[in-house]
Amino acid sequence: MEVISIPPYAPVLMESTRAIGYSIETAIADIIDNSIAANATQINIMFFPIAEPYIAILDNGHGMNEEEIKNAMRYGSKNPLDDRETGDLGRFGLGLKTASMSQCRRLTVVSKKESQVVAAQWDLDFIQLTNDWSLKLLSSEDMADIPHVEELKVNETGTLVVWQVLDRLSMAEINFDKSMGKYMDQVRRHLSLVFHRYLGGREPGINKIEIWMNNTKIEPIDPFLADRSTQVMDDESILIEGHKVMVRPYTLPHISQLSEMELSMLGGKDGLRKLQGFYVYRNKRLLVWGTWFRLMRQGDLSKLARVRVDIPNSLDYLWTLDIKKSIAVPPEIVRKSLAGIIGKISESSVRTWAYRGKKETDDSQIRVWDRVKMREGGVIYKINRDYPLIEALNSGTNIEKRLLEKLLVQIEKSLPLNQLYIDLTNDQRIINENEISRQDLVTLLEPLLSVCRNIQEKDEMLKRLASTEPFNQYPEILLELIQEVE
């Protein structure tokens, strides 16, 4: 048997790997993974769209010497089967090269460590001429032409990644300057979400980082709105080959309780419905989100359910993690555990979405509207004839009573249910759900008390209002009004 070595043809392989499928935002996120693995706390992203456009990413991590930068520029610099450090966000040893070359034809990496500055460069046009894996090691004179290299030299340690000849970004763009602004917005939102736990820096074991883009700080987007969401179940751990997968479910607040900014942050243009489901993190870096892994369908009533899943990098091989770190498929043992969690979390979402809180599910309370299930199937919504205001209005003459009943029936029949459904499923905020003022309650209270013939009836009415909407939503104000009346 004869064994021969057949190294890949450099120009063909490097051009081919450009088509792996990175977007601008996933490519930059891959570079930031390296910065976090290098213990960087400050990362600056610079876009320059005019003249000779470039994108530069500068961090203050531990930096590299000449041998380390050569290895970092090597295709397949790490074996994906090797054990990695706990905080390592890499996988195949390809991210720096494939992510960068997916967006540009010239990749330059400059790094400073132990007061030494070294630089290396992949230039696809140069490789087409040499037909070999021709990595350029830049001299001090060569480095002088690299954007932002002086900013790197000021740092004690750090690494600068520069993308030039942005052929993929500028392709078919008439106004590249405006297009770059659009790309920056995409990158900003993506990084705000993917690295939100690092940007927040609240959790133990996470070094807080700051990411700046053209001198503007990127703020974290918490997809769970953890400070306000309901955690309906305790954390659950799934043990796989001695390694833990941690699961934490959340139920978002009802849409009526969200500000416009919160709603935009949680759903963006895709809306809450599309972003429900599992959020899978690898070493606290978000990989995949807005999916139920085919364990259930995305629905309107489960749109408030989101489940955080934390996996360690030691289980990468089980999750079929791809090069871009944008696909992670749970193994069967995890799928079985997640299936049980789904039922509980979706039930909570249904309750929150359909009833907007526990108070409306309590049958002891008097509501304006009743939901009536019909024998023949389906439901109808009827105005509660026992609602105190309805009773007060119903105390007039027989003609007035008949007119009132006709009015109520007409209101019930004229409910714009189809339009309400469209507005709710499109995450439209219903403006008439604003809070009721103290004066509004006084205005409602006065006609109710006016029909009471004596103190006993008045006391009974006040007690009844304690369980009647909207008075039950404001017990302190109701108590004040009762004391005033007394």
C-alpha positions in Angstrom: 0.0 0.0 0.0 1.2 3.4 -0.9 0.3 6.5 1.1 0.7 9.9 -0.5 -0.1 13.4 0.8 -2.5 15.5 -1.2 -2.7 18.9 0.3 -5.8 21.0 -0.8 -5.3 23.5 -3.6 -5.1 26.8 -1.8 -6.9 29.2 -4.2 -9.8 26.8 -4.8 -10.3 25.9 -1.1 -10.1 29.4 0.2 -12.5 30.7 -2.4 -14.9 27.8 -1.7 -15.0 28.3 2.0 -16.2 31.9 1.4 -19.6 30.4 0.5 -20.2 28.7 3.9 -23.1 31.1 4.5 -22.0 33.7 6.9 -23.9 37.0 7.1 -22.0 40.2 8.1 -23.4 39.9 11.7 -22.6 36.2 12.2 -19.1 36.8 10.8 -18.3 39.6 13.2 -19.8 37.6 16.1 -17.3 34.8 15.3 -14.4 37.3 15.6 -15.8 38.5 18.9 -15.8 34.9 20.1 -12.0 34.9 19.8 -11.8 38.2 21.7 -13.8 36.8 24.6 -11.7 33.6 24.6 -8.7 35.9 24.9 -10.2 37.5 28.0 -10.9 40.8 26.3 -13.0 43.3 28.2 -13.1 46.0 25.6 -14.0 45.4 21.9 -14.2 48.2 19.3 -15.7 47.7 15.9 -14.9 50.3 13.3 -16.8 50.6 9.9 -15.3 52.9 7.2 -17.5 52.9 4.1 -15.8 55.5 1.8 -12.7 55.5 -0.4 -11.1 52.2 0.5 -13.8 50.7 2.8 -12.8 48.4 5.7 -14.1 46.9 8.9 -11.7 46.7 11.9 -12.2 44.9 15.2 -9.8 45.8 18.0 -9.8 44.1 21.5 -7.6 44.3 24.6 -7.3 40.6 25.1 -4.0 38.7 25.9 -2.7 39.0 22.4 -0.4 36.6 20.4 3.2 36.2 19.6 4.6 35.3 16.2 4.1 31.5 16.5 0.6 32.0 18.0 -0.5 34.3 15.2 0.8 31.9 12.6 -1.2 29.1 14.1 -4.3 31.3 14.4 -4.1 32.0 10.7 -3.8 28.3 9.8 -6.9 26.7 8.4 -8.0 24.1 10.9 -5.8 25.4 13.7 -7.6 23.3 16.4 -9.0 19.8 16.3 -12.8 19.9 17.1 -12.4 16.6 19.0 -9.8 18.1 21.4 -10.9 19.1 24.9 -11.2 22.8 25.2 -11.0 25.2 28.1 -14.3 25.9 29.8 -14.6 29.5 28.4 -13.4 28.7 24.9 -16.0 29.8 22.3 -14.2 28.2 19.3 -14.9 24.9 17.8 -13.2 23.9 14.4 -10.2 26.3 14.3 -11.7 27.9 11.2 -13.8 30.8 12.5 -11.3 33.6 12.1 -10.5 32.7 8.5 -13.8 31.5 7.2 -15.8 34.3 8.9 -13.4 37.0 7.6 -13.0 35.7 4.1 -16.7 35.4 3.7 -16.9 39.2 3.8 -13.5 40.3 2.3 -10.6 39.3 0.1 -7.8 40.6 2.4 -7.6 39.6 6.1 -5.0 41.2 8.3 -4.4 40.3 11.9 -2.1 42.4 14.1 -1.4 41.4 17.7 0.6 42.8 20.7 1.9 40.6 23.5 4.9 41.2 25.8 5.6 44.5 24.1 6.0 42.8 20.7 3.7 43.6 17.8 3.3 41.0 15.0 1.1 40.9 12.0 0.0 38.3 9.4 -2.2 38.7 6.3 -4.2 36.4 4.0 -4.6 38.1 0.5 -6.8 36.1 -1.9 -5.6 38.0 -4.9 -2.0 37.3 -3.9 -2.7 33.6 -3.4 -4.2 33.4 -6.9 -0.8 34.4 -8.2 1.3 32.1 -6.0 -1.1 29.1 -6.2 0.1 28.2 -2.6 -0.8 28.8 1.0 1.1 32.1 1.0 0.7 33.8 4.3 2.2 37.2 4.5 4.1 38.1 7.7 4.1 41.9 7.8 7.1 44.1 8.7 6.9 47.2 10.8 6.8 49.2 7.6 3.9 47.1 6.2 2.0 47.6 9.5 2.1 51.3 9.2 -0.6 51.2 6.4 -3.0 49.1 8.5 -6.0 51.1 9.8 -6.1 51.6 13.6 -2.7 49.8 14.2 -1.6 52.8 16.3 -4.6 52.3 18.6 -3.5 48.7 19.2 0.1 49.8 20.0 -1.2 52.0 22.8 -2.8 49.0 24.5 -0.7 46.8 26.8 -1.9 43.7 24.9 -4.6 43.1 22.3 -5.5 42.0 18.8 -6.6 43.9 15.7 -8.5 42.2 12.9 -8.9 44.2 9.7 -11.1 43.3 6.7 -10.3 45.0 3.4 -11.5 44.7 -0.2 -15.1 44.1 0.9 -16.2 42.5 -2.3 -19.2 40.6 -0.9 -20.6 43.6 1.0 -20.2 46.0 -1.9 -21.6 43.6 -4.6 -24.6 45.0 -6.4 -24.7 48.0 -4.0 -25.3 51.3 -5.8 -24.7 53.4 -2.6 -22.3 51.5 -0.4 -22.2 54.3 2.2 -25.9 53.9 2.9 -25.7 50.1 2.7 -23.0 50.1 5.3 -25.3 51.9 7.7 -27.9 49.2 7.2 -25.3 46.5 7.9 -24.2 48.3 11.1 -27.8 48.3 12.3 -28.0 44.5 11.7 -24.7 43.9 13.4 -25.6 46.0 16.4 -28.9 44.2 17.1 -27.3 40.8 16.5 -24.4 41.4 18.9 -26.8 43.0 21.5 -28.7 39.7 21.6 -26.0 37.0 21.0 -23.6 38.4 23.7 -26.2 39.9 26.0 -25.1 37.9 29.0 -21.5 39.1 28.5 -22.6 42.7 28.0 -24.7 42.5 31.1 -22.0 40.8 33.2 -24.3 40.0 36.1 -23.7 36.3 36.3 -20.9 34.6 38.2 -18.1 33.2 35.9 -18.7 35.9 33.3 -16.2 38.7 32.7 -18.3 41.8 31.7 -17.4 43.1 28.3 -18.0 46.3 26.5 -18.6 46.4 22.7 -18.4 49.7 20.9 -19.3 50.3 17.3 -18.0 53.5 15.7 -17.8 55.0 19.2 -21.3 54.0 20.2 -21.7 51.5 23.0 -23.8 48.4 22.3 -26.4 47.7 25.0 -27.6 44.2 25.8 -31.0 42.8 24.7 -32.3 40.4 27.2 -34.7 38.1 25.3 -36.3 36.9 28.6 -36.8 40.3 30.2 -35.6 38.5 33.2 -36.3 41.3 35.7 -40.0 41.2 34.8 -40.8 37.8 33.4 -42.3 34.9 35.3 -40.1 31.9 36.0 -42.8 29.3 36.4 -40.4 26.3 37.0 -37.2 25.8 38.8 -34.0 25.3 36.9 -33.6 21.8 35.7 -30.4 20.0 34.9 -30.0 17.2 32.4 -26.9 15.0 33.0 -25.1 13.7 29.9 -21.9 11.8 30.2 -21.1 13.6 33.4 -21.8 17.1 31.9 -24.8 19.2 32.8 -27.2 20.9 30.4 -29.1 23.6 32.4 -32.7 24.5 31.5 -34.6 27.6 32.7 -38.1 28.5 31.5 -39.6 32.0 31.3 -43.0 33.4 30.6 -42.9 37.0 29.3 -45.3 39.6 30.6 -48.5 40.1 28.7 -48.2 42.5 25.8 -50.4 45.1 27.5 -47.7 45.4 30.2 -44.9 46.0 27.9 -43.6 49.4 26.8 -43.0 50.1 23.1 -39.3 49.8 23.7 -39.6 46.5 25.5 -41.9 45.1 22.8 -39.5 46.1 20.1 -36.6 44.6 22.0 -38.4 41.3 22.5 -39.8 40.8 19.1 -38.4 43.2 16.6 -39.8 43.1 13.1 -40.5 39.3 13.5 -42.9 39.7 16.4 -43.2 37.7 19.6 -44.8 34.8 17.8 -41.8 33.9 15.7 -39.2 34.3 18.5 -40.9 32.0 21.1 -39.2 28.7 22.0 -35.7 27.6 23.1 -32.7 29.8 23.4 -29.6 27.7 23.3 -26.4 29.1 24.8 -22.9 27.6 24.6 -20.7 29.0 27.3 -23.3 31.7 27.8 -23.0 32.8 24.1 -26.4 32.6 22.3 -26.3 30.1 19.4 -29.8 29.3 18.3 -33.1 30.9 19.3 -36.8 31.0 18.4 -37.3 27.3 17.8 -39.1 24.4 19.5 -36.9 21.8 17.7 -40.1 20.4 16.2 -41.3 19.3 19.6 -44.3 21.6 19.3 -45.6 24.2 16.8 -45.2 27.9 17.2 -48.6 29.3 18.2 -50.2 32.6 19.3 -51.1 31.3 22.7 -47.5 30.1 23.4 -45.8 33.2 22.1 -44.8 34.4 25.6 -42.9 31.2 26.3 -39.1 31.2 26.1 -36.7 28.6 27.5 -33.0 29.2 28.2 -30.8 26.1 27.6 -27.2 26.2 28.6 -24.8 23.7 27.1 -21.0 23.3 27.8 -18.5 23.2 24.9 -17.6 19.6 26.1 -20.9 18.4 24.4 -20.4 20.1 21.0 -20.2 16.8 19.2 -23.7 15.7 20.5 -25.3 18.9 19.4 -24.0 18.8 15.8 -22.7 22.3 16.0 -21.9 23.9 12.6 -18.9 26.0 11.7 -20.9 29.3 11.9 -22.2 28.3 15.3 -25.7 29.0 14.1 -27.1 25.5 14.2 -27.4 23.2 17.2 -29.6 20.1 17.2 -30.3 18.6 20.7 -29.5 14.9 21.2 -32.3 12.5 21.9 -31.7 12.4 25.7 -32.1 16.2 25.8 -35.1 16.2 23.4 -37.0 13.9 25.8 -36.3 16.1 28.8 -37.3 19.3 26.9 -40.5 17.7 25.7 -41.7 17.4 29.3 -40.8 21.0 30.0 -42.6 22.3 27.0 -46.0 21.3 28.3 -45.6 23.2 31.5 -44.2 26.4 30.1 -46.7 26.6 27.2 -49.6 26.2 29.7 -48.2 29.2 31.6 -48.0 31.2 28.4 -51.6 30.4 27.5 -52.8 31.5 30.9 -50.8 34.8 30.7 -51.9 35.5 27.1 -55.5 34.6 27.4 -56.3 36.0 30.8 -53.6 38.7 31.4 -52.9 37.5 34.9 -54.2 35.5 37.9 -56.9 38.0 38.8 -59.0 37.5 35.7 -58.9 33.7 36.2 -60.5 33.9 39.7 -64.2 33.1 39.4 -65.0 35.0 42.6 -64.4 38.2 40.8 -67.0 40.2 39.0 -66.0 41.0 35.4 -67.6 43.1 32.7 -67.3 40.3 30.1 -68.2 36.6 30.6 -66.7 33.9 28.4 -69.5 31.3 27.7 -68.7 27.9 26.2 -71.6 26.7 24.1 -72.9 23.1 24.1 -72.7 22.8 20.3 -69.1 24.0 20.4 -67.3 27.3 20.3 -67.5 30.2 22.7 -69.3 33.5 22.9 -68.6 36.7 24.9 -71.5 38.3 26.8 -71.7 41.4 28.9 -72.2 40.4 32.6 -75.7 41.4 33.5 -74.8 41.2 37.2 -72.1 43.8 36.8 -72.9 46.6 39.3 -73.1 49.4 36.8 -75.4 47.3 34.6 -77.6 46.6 37.6 -77.7 50.3 38.4 -78.8 51.2 34.9 -81.3 48.4 34.9 -83.2 50.0 37.8 -85.3 52.3 35.6 -88.6 51.9 33.9 -89.6 48.8 31.9 -89.0 50.7 28.6 -85.5 51.8 29.8 -84.7 48.2 30.8 -85.7 46.9 27.4 -83.7 49.6 25.6 -80.7 48.8 27.8 -81.0 45.0 27.0 -81.2 45.7 23.3 -78.1 48.0 23.5 -76.1 45.3 25.4 -77.1 42.6 22.8 -76.1 44.9 20.0 -72.7 45.6 21.6 -72.2 41.8 22.0 -73.0 41.1 18.4 -70.9 43.9 17.1 -67.7 42.9 18.8 -64.9 43.2 16.2 -63.4 39.8 17.1 -61.6 39.3 13.8 -59.9 42.6 13.9 -59.0 42.2 17.5 -57.5 38.8 16.7 -55.4 40.4 13.9 -54.2 43.2 16.1 -53.3 40.9 19.0 -51.4 38.4 16.8 -49.6 41.2 15.1 -48.5 42.4 18.6 -50.4 45.6 18.4 -50.8 47.4 21.7 -54.5 48.0 22.6 -54.6 51.7 23.7 -57.7 51.4 25.8 -55.9 49.1 28.2 -54.3 52.1 29.9 -54.5 52.4 33.7 -57.7 54.0 35.2 -57.2 57.2 37.2 -58.5 58.0 40.6 -61.0 60.4 39.1 -62.3 57.6 36.7 -63.0 55.4 39.7 -64.8 58.2 41.5 -66.9 58.8 38.4 -67.8 55.1 38.3 -68.5 54.9 42.0 -70.9 57.8 42.3 -73.8 56.3 40.2 -73.4 53.0 42.0 -73.8 54.5 45.5 -76.6 56.8 44.3 -79.0 53.8 43.8 -78.3 52.5 47.4 -81.3 53.3 49.6 -79.6 53.0 53.0 -76.3 52.5 54.7 -76.7 48.7 54.7 -77.1 48.6 50.9 -74.2 51.0 50.6 -71.9 48.8 52.7 -72.9 45.7 50.7 -72.2 47.6 47.5 -68.7 48.7 48.7 -67.9 45.1 49.7 -69.0 43.8 46.4 -66.9 46.3 44.5 -63.8 44.9 46.2 -64.1 41.9 43.9 -65.4 43.9 40.8 -63.2 45.1 38.0 -61.8 47.7 37.7 -62.1 48.5 41.4 -60.3 45.3 42.5 -57.2 46.4 40.5 -56.9 49.5 42.8 -57.7 48.3 46.4 -55.9 51.2 48.0 -57.8 53.8 46.1 -61.1 52.0 46.7 -60.3 52.0 50.5 -59.7 55.7 50.4 -63.0 56.3 48.6 -64.9 54.1 51.1 -63.4 56.1 54.0 -64.4 59.4 52.3 -68.0 58.1 51.8 -68.2 57.0 55.4 
